[in-house]
Amino acid sequence: MSFVVFKLGGSLLDLVDLPQRLEVLQAEHREALPVYVVGGGVAADVVRGWDRRFAMSPDVSHRLAVHSMSLTARLVHGLLPKSRLVHSLERLRQVGQVLIASMTLPPAPCILDVAHDVLQAEAQHLLPASWDVTSDAIATWIALRLGAEELVFLKSTDRPPGVPDWNELARKGLIDPHTPQLLASAEGLAVRWVNLRTHVMR
């Protein structure tokens, strides 16, 4: 059982038909286990506001932002009745092994609450604890740790034509600054960009 990691941008959580759009995407990966890493969206924006107002330390503000992703993960789990909410990479691998043994296809998606693994990685200095690391970088890091076959960035906008370089996308503010560093060492990982707002309508 291979993994495909979908980074679901928090800005997409206002789509009324989000579950239906995700089902269409999942149908394109029927033999891979879909894993969703959900951005913090407006919950993370609240943390950014607190950060500006109270001048919190980077460690505190970033930890709160990571926990905001736990909230949105639970939201998406509630929107996808057949999904599993998984709290660690270790548990996610166990789920994959069970599905391999049972040959259950297509597999039900897993929604990963990243807080445990990300905060542990930051404590071990495997990821920086800063606003340079958003859900884009976290999803990329998860995909690399899983050995996923594909990482799909689900965004609210199209990828600009003629801008193939991830560093340039980071300079334009379309991904965070740490993601290009992770992708530079991503051998064997296919990476795709999907504008979910228009994808289903094509």
PyMOL commands that set and color helices and strands:
alter all, ss='L'
color gray80, all
select helices_A, chain A and resi 10-14+18-29+41-54+58-79+89-102+115-123+135-146+166-171+179-183+196-199
alter helices_A, ss='H'
color red, helices_A
select strands_A, chain A and resi 2-8+32-38+84-86+110-112+150-155+190-195
alter strands_A, ss='S'
color yellow, strands_A
deselect
rebuild
show_as cartoon
